Amino acid sequence: MTMEFVDVLIIGAGLSGIGAACHLQKKLPGKSYAILEGRQAIGGTWDLFRYPGIRSDSDMYTLGYNFKPWTNPKAIADGPDIRTYIQETAREYGVEKHVRFGHKSLKASWCTDRATWTVDVQKVDSGEVIQIECRFLLGCTGYYNYAAGYTPEFPGRDRFEGQIVHPQHWPENLDYSGKKVVVIGSGATAVTLIPAMAEKTAHITMLQRSPSYVASVPLRDKLSNKLRKYLPAKVVYRMARTRNVGFQMFFYKLARAKPKAIRRLLLSQVRRQVGDNFDMKHFSPSYNPWDERLCAVPNGDLFKAIRHGKASVVTDHIDTFTEKGILLKSGQELEADIIITATGLDLQLLGGMELEMDGKPLQMSQTMNYKGVMFKDIPNFAMVFGYTNASWTLKADITLEYLCRLLKTMDKKGMHQATPRLSDSSVHEVPFLDMQSGYVKRALPKLPRQGNKAPWKLHQNYALDLAMLRYGEVDDGVMTFSNPG
């Protein structure tokens, strides 16, 4: 069997994968590449999730690509608009023809003698398994399992006579008009679903075990929308992006330095919108701001639904599901026709693809991240992993810029292998993510580690990453270059 060869093989055709292809075409037009996508459409997360109100919780001036201006009037965009943006980018850069739809990556094997990765790929429609060889392997699959979300074991679940839905698998024709709906969860998905469904339901309740910080943000960027009448779209986009990045970094740093002050600020904003008679325990988390990701609601739509009596919030623990709804530990029973389990994601790297090196299984949890991009002792392999405290694409863009620089350096040196090597004995391992969210804690045993100092430390800081990835030395004494023996 003749095996296909490409210089770069990209796994995933979502926001990161399409961005990776565009960066390659702009900076390394001579490199061959292919994109493997297990589903039948471009868009990743923004094509998979179809629940009511699906939207970004980051502004599109920072979630958009650094090379493709966002010109839609909405700064906080819904899923269909983001999906359209990704598709437009793919068409504009001629990326679509490089996407192999319905191709699921099963296993990637590194061969030191050949200095190549061989990827076993299953054609979803036929089940046929083929192999593709590449010089450099790039994971752009996001960080969660597309096949299933996370749902805890609920006592009495089988007793419930209504319908149970997980947002990751939203039924196409779900009719919730005039129905009583309970949404279990307090994260970004729950605070999106509540206002989006409230107008049609008889009543909708957000049932949470513990509250999250929720902040109202403008749906539209009025200044940018006005400036586009007088300035080129690229100029306005760059101005808004710089401003928003600066604000995000400032606010995050302030929240970590002055958590009590930021807590008071966030809660006072909620109080103004829900009114004096609302019990603030429902929006008063026990943790500090940014110990978990902040939930954003455009124009305070969640608070409006609560204020108008269309929605309510209950903070309690579930005792058991009943025939008619959910019995809480307090003894209260919430009646429901539909229960939505917005209980989070199941974190999974590389879409579940297995890795091996020279015939030996490779566990990502046993390695250490390098510059937030590559991994200790693993050659010619990188993974795009965006920020948890800012927009995903901010990190994705500069990660991909760095990889293009790395590939150019390899070509200039005439080397086929690039491998981060750790020789500093003062570097020790720490958890990959410093967050208290349940889905992060559940996944820590599966994730790689990071180091306690650069270049092994994951900064979660755009300015530091920009200096390191866009302007820092590629040949830094840690990255080693070689050829097969």
KEKOL-239816 format. One record per residue (C-alpha): x negated, y negated, z; residue number from 1. Coordinates in steps of 0.05 Angstrom, whole numbers, plus 5000, padded with zeros to 4 digits. Layout:
X  Y  Z  NUM
...
This chain:
5000  5000  5000  1
4973  4932  4981  2
4976  4886  5041  3
4994  4813  5031  4
4943  4763  5058  5
4953  4690  5080  6
4906  4643  5115  7
4957  4623  5168  8
5018  4663  5189  9
5071  4623  5228  10
5121  4661  5271  11
5187  4623  5275  12
5223  4572  5231  13
5250  4526  5284  14
5229  4456  5303  15
5156  4478  5317  16
5149  4526  5258  17
5173  4477  5206  18
5130  4423  5237  19
5069  4469  5234  20
5080  4482  5160  21
5086  4407  5146  22
5021  4392  5184  23
4985  4447  5146  24
5009  4422  5078  25
4989  4350  5095  26
4920  4363  5124  27
4899  4430  5093  28
4935  4436  5027  29
4888  4490  5003  30
4908  4539  5058  31
4959  4593  5042  32
5013  4606  5094  33
5079  4640  5106  34
5133  4632  5159  35
5167  4693  5188  36
5238  4681  5214  37
5279  4737  5244  38
5345  4701  5233  39
5375  4678  5167  40
5369  4603  5176  41
5321  4547  5191  42
5329  4511  5258  43
5313  4558  5315  44
5347  4535  5378  45
5388  4484  5340  46
5416  4536  5294  47
5427  4590  5347  48
5466  4549  5398  49
5536  4531  5375  50
5573  4516  5439  51
5615  4452  5444  52
5574  4388  5452  53
5506  4422  5441  54
5455  4366  5441  55
5385  4346  5459  56
5370  4322  5529  57
5311  4283  5500  58
5315  4222  5455  59
5303  4235  5381  60
5248  4183  5376  61
5205  4231  5417  62
5237  4297  5398  63
5230  4280  5324  64
5166  4294  5285  65
5111  4241  5287  66
5110  4241  5211  67
5185  4239  5197  68
5225  4179  5223  69
5291  4191  5257  70
5341  4142  5226  71
5407  4167  5253  72
5440  4114  5297  73
5446  4164  5354  74
5385  4168  5399  75
5412  4228  5436  76
5432  4274  5379  77
5478  4334  5375  78
5458  4402  5350  79
5484  4396  5279  80
5447  4330  5268  81
5382  4359  5294  82
5390  4421  5251  83
5402  4376  5190  84
5339  4336  5208  85
5297  4400  5210  86
5326  4425  5144  87
5314  4357  5110  88
5242  4359  5134  89
5232  4429  5106  90
5261  4408  5038  91
5222  4343  5036  92
5155  4379  5047  93
5171  4440  5004  94
5168  4486  5063  95
5231  4526  5049  96
5199  4570  4996  97
5148  4595  5047  98
5200  4620  5097  99
5214  4695  5098  100
5284  4700  5128  101
5306  4763  5163  102
5234  4782  5178  103
5223  4801  5251  104
5152  4805  5277  105
5142  4869  5317  106
5068  4874  5332  107
5005  4835  5316  108
4938  4872  5317  109
4870  4838  5316  110
4812  4872  5281  111
4744  4846  5301  112
4709  4879  5242  113
4753  4842  5192  114
4766  4780  5234  115
4840  4784  5216  116
4908  4795  5248  117
4954  4848  5218  118
5027  4837  5234  119
5079  4892  5230  120
5143  4859  5204  121
5212  4890  5201  122
5261  4869  5147  123
5324  4861  5188  124
5372  4879  5132  125
5339  4945  5110  126
5298  4964  5171  127
5236  4971  5127  128
5170  4954  5162  129
5116  4919  5122  130
5049  4890  5141  131
5020  4821  5129  132
4948  4803  5143  133
4925  4734  5163  134
4863  4697  5185  135
4900  4655  5238  136
4964  4672  5275  137
5009  4617  5303  138
5068  4630  5349  139
5124  4579  5342  140
5180  4620  5373  141
5197  4576  5432  142
5199  4607  5501  143
5263  4646  5509  144
5297  4709  5486  145
5343  4695  5427  146
5378  4762  5435  147
5407  4748  5503  148
5411  4694  5557  149
5403  4705  5631  150
5465  4727  5669  151
5462  4748  5742  152
5500  4808  5767  153
5567  4781  5791  154
5606  4825  5839  155
5674  4844  5812  156
5659  4819  5742  157
5698  4877  5711  158
5760  4857  5751  159
5767  4790  5716  160
5825  4792  5667  161
5804  4731  5627  162
5746  4719  5580  163
5673  4713  5600  164
5626  4675  5553  165
5552  4660  5554  166
5536  4595  5517  167
5480  4629  5478  168
5532  4673  5444  169
5590  4627  5435  170
5650  4659  5399  171
5664  4622  5334  172
5738  4615  5345  173
5743  4609  5421  174
5808  4574  5438  175
5804  4538  5504  176
5861  4488  5492  177
5905  4483  5554  178
5863  4535  5590  179
5832  4533  5660  180
5757  4539  5651  181
5701  4549  5702  182
5629  4536  5680  183
5578  4570  5725  184
5515  4529  5727  185
5487  4460  5739  186
5434  4451  5685  187
5432  4418  5617  188
5480  4467  5585  189
5533  4459  5639  190
5531  4383  5640  191
5538  4384  5564  192
5596  4433  5563  193
5639  4399  5616  194
5652  4332  5580  195
5654  4365  5511  196
5710  4412  5531  197
5747  4369  5582  198
5794  4335  5533  199
5824  4401  5509  200
5825  4443  5572  201
5879  4441  5625  202
5822  4430  5673  203
5748  4448  5674  204
5705  4460  5736  205
5630  4461  5742  206
5614  4513  5795  207
5543  4505  5821  208
5503  4540  5875  209
5461  4478  5883  210
5461  4409  5848  211
5414  4381  5796  212
5392  4310  5785  213
5435  4280  5730  214
5421  4212  5698  215
5462  4172  5648  216
5424  4150  5586  217
5446  4108  5526  218
5474  4148  5468  219
5447  4097  5418  220
5384  4055  5417  221
5415  3987  5400  222
5348  3952  5391  223
5321  4003  5341  224
5386  4004  5303  225
5383  3928  5295  226
5309  3927  5277  227
5320  3976  5220  228
5357  3921  5183  229
5293  3880  5181  230
5234  3928  5186  231
5214  3993  5151  232
5242  4056  5184  233
5172  4082  5199  234
5153  4019  5236  235
5216  4019  5278  236
5208  4094  5293  237
5136  4084  5315  238
5155  4026  5360  239
5212  4064  5393  240
5170  4127  5400  241
5113  4089  5434  242
5161  4053  5481  243
5198  4117  5501  244
5135  4158  5511  245
5107  4103  5555  246
5171  4099  5596  247
5176  4175  5604  248
5104  4179  5629  249
5114  4121  5676  250
5179  4148  5705  251
5151  4218  5714  252
5088  4192  5749  253
5130  4146  5793  254
5177  4203  5811  255
5119  4246  5833  256
5087  4189  5872  257
5150  4159  5903  258
5201  4216  5904  259
5246  4185  5957  260
5252  4119  5920  261
5269  4153  5854  262
5318  4198  5889  263
5354  4137  5917  264
5354  4105  5848  265
5383  4167  5813  266
5436  4179  5866  267
5457  4105  5867  268
5467  4108  5792  269
5513  4169  5800  270
5551  4135  5857  271
5567  4075  5813  272
5597  4120  5760  273
5637  4170  5801  274
5665  4121  5851  275
5663  4113  5926  276
5712  4170  5941  277
5670  4224  5908  278
5631  4272  5952  279
5559  4259  5933  280
5536  4327  5958  281
5552  4353  5888  282
5496  4310  5858  283
5446  4309  5915  284
5394  4363  5903  285
5351  4390  5960  286
5288  4384  5919  287
5249  4323  5894  288
5260  4292  5825  289
5223  4330  5770  290
5211  4392  5813  291
5262  4416  5762  292
5278  4384  5695  293
5323  4323  5698  294
5391  4329  5664  295
5411  4271  5618  296
5483  4254  5600  297
5494  4204  5543  298
5535  4143  5564  299
5553  4180  5628  300
5603  4225  5593  301
5602  4277  5649  302
5617  4224  5702  303
5674  4196  5660  304
5707  4265  5655  305
5702  4272  5731  306
5728  4201  5744  307
5788  4212  5698  308
5807  4276  5733  309
5793  4320  5672  310
5736  4356  5707  311
5712  4372  5777  312
5650  4398  5811  313
5648  4452  5864  314
5584  4469  5903  315
5590  4538  5934  316
5566  4610  5928  317
5604  4664  5891  318
5632  4720  5934  319
5665  4760  5878  320
5702  4754  5813  321
5776  4768  5820  322
5831  4784  5770  323
5849  4711  5765  324
5782  4677  5774  325
5726  4670  5825  326
5729  4677  5901  327
5677  4633  5936  328
5641  4646  6001  329
5680  4589  6032  330
5745  4627  6018  331
5768  4581  5962  332
5790  4615  5898  333
5779  4581  5830  334
5831  4604  5780  335
5806  4611  5709  336
5827  4636  5641  337
5756  4630  5616  338
5690  4635  5655  339
5627  4608  5622  340
5562  4633  5650  341
5514  4575  5636  342
5464  4610  5681  343
5401  4599  5642  344
5352  4630  5594  345
5311  4693  5594  346
5240  4670  5581  347
5203  4709  5529  348
5140  4691  5491  349
5129  4704  5417  350
5199  4730  5407  351
5180  4795  5442  352
5124  4811  5392  353
5070  4857  5419  354
4996  4840  5415  355
4936  4885  5412  356
4861  4875  5401  357
4821  4929  5368  358
4873  4981  5386  359
4881  4960  5459  360
4946  4928  5484  361
4940  4855  5502  362
4983  4825  5558  363
4993  4750  5555  364
5002  4749  5631  365
4930  4773  5638  366
4898  4715  5600  367
4887  4640  5612  368
4911  4582  5570  369
4861  4537  5535  370
4880  4464  5522  371
4953  4485  5523  372
4942  4516  5455  373
4899  4579  5453  374
4879  4633  5502  375
4815  4659  5534  376
4779  4713  5494  377
4834  4716  5441  378
4808  4696  5373  379
4846  4659  5319  380
4911  4657  5357  381
4951  4598  5382  382
5020  4584  5410  383
5061  4520  5409  384
5089  4506  5478  385
5120  4437  5489  386
5128  4394  5550  387
5175  4410  5608  388
5175  4337  5631  389
5183  4304  5563  390
5203  4321  5492  391
5180  4388  5464  392
5156  4359  5398  393
5108  4308  5429  394
5064  4366  5449  395
5079  4407  5387  396
5055  4353  5340  397
4988  4342  5373  398
4979  4417  5383  399
4986  4426  5308  400
4940  4367  5293  401
4888  4401  5336  402
4896  4468  5301  403
4886  4434  5233  404
4822  4403  5260  405
4800  4471  5286  406
4812  4504  5219  407
4773  4449  5184  408
4716  4459  5233  409
4715  4534  5220  410
4712  4521  5145  411
4656  4470  5153  412
4615  4519  5195  413
4631  4577  5148  414
4659  4616  5207  415
4719  4662  5208  416
4730  4669  5283  417
4745  4617  5337  418
4750  4642  5408  419
4755  4603  5474  420
4706  4633  5524  421
4704  4618  5599  422
4635  4612  5629  423
4649  4563  5685  424
4653  4602  5751  425
4687  4543  5786  426
4750  4552  5745  427
4804  4593  5780  428
4874  4613  5758  429
4938  4577  5777  430
5010  4587  5753  431
5025  4567  5682  432
5083  4521  5700  433
5091  4480  5764  434
5167  4478  5766  435
5219  4504  5814  436
5273  4521  5763  437
5301  4591  5770  438
5286  4611  5698  439
5213  4590  5708  440
5205  4628  5773  441
5235  4691  5742  442
5187  4687  5684  443
5121  4671  5719  444
5098  4744  5719  445
5105  4746  5643  446
5069  4680  5629  447
4995  4668  5618  448
4957  4631  5672  449
4924  4563  5669  450
4860  4538  5702  451
4850  4486  5756  452
4811  4439  5710  453
4802  4420  5637  454
4801  4449  5585  455
4839  4505  5618  456
4889  4461  5654  457
4958  4447  5626  458
4965  4372  5635  459
5039  4359  5622  460
5014  4289  5605  461
5018  4262  5534  462
4962  4211  5542  463
4913  4262  5568  464
4933  4313  5515  465
4928  4261  5461  466
4857  4244  5481  467
4838  4317  5484  468
4874  4346  5424  469
4873  4289  5374  470
4807  4256  5392  471
4767  4306  5433  472
4711  4349  5407  473
4733  4414  5375  474
4664  4445  5383  475
4664  4431  5458  476
4618  4486  5483  477
4678  4528  5505  478
4705  4545  5436  479
4657  4594  5404  480
4651  4605  5329  481
4628  4670  5297  482
4634  4718  5239  483
4645  4793  5239  484
4582  4831  5255  485
